[in-house]
Amino acid sequence: MCIERSHPKISVRRQCRLLSLTRSNLYYQPKGERAENLCFMTIIDKQFLETPWYGSRQMARHMQRQGHKCGRHRVRRLMRIMRLVPIYQTPNTSKKHPQHKIYPYLLRRLTIDRPNQVWCVDITYIPMRRGFLYLVAVMDWYSRKVLSWRLSNSMEADFCVEALNEAIDKYGAPEIMNSDQGSQFTGFEWTQALKEADVKISMDGKGRWIDNRMIERLWRSLKYECIYLNAFETGSEARLGIGKWLAYYNVERPHSTHGILTPKEAYETKKTPMRLAV
């Protein structure tokens, strides 16, 4: 949150008013989840990777069939915390803000054939042994290279903007940035940063996870090959482990879209055009 508590001229109250923020948000400390709920969240997260069309009703049935006493209302609350939205059309998807502008999806029938033409961004839930974090990553659509990432213990927009600014500083601005309709990506901080960099803003259709499928596949690989195998104890352990895996993903792991090339090599060599985005 971009509030400077010790600003010599503008009070905290005034800063909040200018940013359309509620002062109480500055002092809110999120309550930790019980160990049982953390266990349920890990189970839900794993199952959602296998069946991303499961809503709270189907997920609750799955949990009960596995012998877990977890009703639909608890499952729905946990899925909301984890930012899990089923792929079918729903009236209220990834926690968008009712007063934020929604931008159109710009990638339909667009040939994506070079690095920095289109970037995508997303947030995922990272389970740990005694809690959870949120991970945001900025990816180049053409090469699948992860350009920057950040971990956070809250869903405020600032860690997303930090990742965006780092990617732009390192690689220059893309032509288009694609995201979902989450409030972190429709809010002023994010959209203003893109506008200042002269980047076109594209957003997935409501309930259309497939519009940002490139980064969804990254999350699946990251979780099965790193997160679930380690059960990190602390944020610093998670940051170190995720950093090592993403370095391996970028530099050593060939991506099927580019044959034997790794994302880093595809980004640097600007190979053959991809098929049309759908």
C-alpha positions, 0 to 999 in steps of 0.5 A: 500500500502506497501510504507514507505514514511520516510524510511531512506535508500530507497526513495519513487521512489525506493520503487515504482519501486521495487513493480512495482507501479506507484508513482501517485497512492500514491497521488491519492484521489478518487472522491466521487460519487454524491448522485444520483449515490449512490442511484443507486448503492444501487438499483443495489446491491439489484437487483444483489443479486436477479439476479446475471446473470444481466449484465449492459444491463439487469440492465439498463433495470431494472432500467428504468422499475423502473422509474430511468433515468440511462443508460447502460453506467452509470450502467456499470461504477457503477457495475465496481466500485462495483465489480459486475460481472455477472455469465455468461462467459465474456471475462473480469471478476473481474478486473484481472491484465493482468500481474499477474499469474492466478492459477488453481482451485484446489477444483474440486472433492475435499472432504472438510471434516475438518477445515483449509483444504480450506479457501476462500476469497472475497470482497464485496461492502458495501453501506452507507448513504453518500458513500460506503466501501469495505469489505473483509472476510476470511472464512473456507470452511468446517465450514463456520466460518468467520476467519477475515475481514477488511473494506477499502475505496479503493481496494488496496491489503493491507487490504486483506493481513491484513485480511489474516495475522490475520486469519493465526496468530489466526488459523494457515495456511490452506492447500488451499486458494481459491479466484476469479481472482481479482487483489487484489488476483493475485498480489505479496503481496497476493500471496507472503503471501500465499507462505510464509505460504506454502499455495496452491493457488486456483482461480475460473474459469473466470466468475465462481462465483459458485466456491466461492459460500460459501462466496457469500451466506455470503454476501447475508445474511449480506446485507439483515440482517445488511447492508440494515436495518441500512444505516450506516452513518460512517465507524466506525458505519459500522465497529461496526455493521458488527462486531456485525453481524459477531459475531452473524453469527459465534457464534449464527446462525446455518448453514444448512450444519451442522444441528444445529451447528453454524460455530464456533461449526462446526469449533471446533468439526470437524463434518462429511465430506461434499459432493464433491465440484463441 
